[in-house]
Amino acid sequence: QVQLVESGGGLVQAGGSLRLSCAASGRTFGSYVMAWFRQAPGKEREFVAVVNWSEDSTYYADSVKGRFTISGDNAKNTVFLQMNNLKPEDTAVYYCAADVRSGSSYYSDLAYNYWGQGTQVTVSS
């Protein structure tokens, strides 16, 4: 069984920074794609960022482009999300996801086989 464990969430003032980490343990799955999603209270879970190591590419939601950076180590199944210039609207539970089903779009939360438990990010104004 694969487990994804996130860390690094917390409370920060607007304009501040946080770095989220996600590490996979258990059976290795050799996923080339790892992503971050978030879910704010009363809203649906939404895509934030994804890294595809096989294509050496990253993609971001428009709302975070230029402020967030996804990175990581494919060999270690580890992914990070550096979040700068945080805004109150970034407040949400952030989830790590991995292992996209073949033929699925990695912008959709339905595409992933494995999920972390989530870490809370709260940005105060």
Secondary structure, DSSP 4 states (H G I P E B T S, - for coil): -EEEEEE--EEEETT--EEEEEEEEES----SEEEEEEE-TTS--EEEEEEETTTTEEEE-TTTTTTEEEEEEGGGTEEEEEE-S--GGG-EEEEEEEEEPTT--TTSGGGEEEEB--EEEEEE-
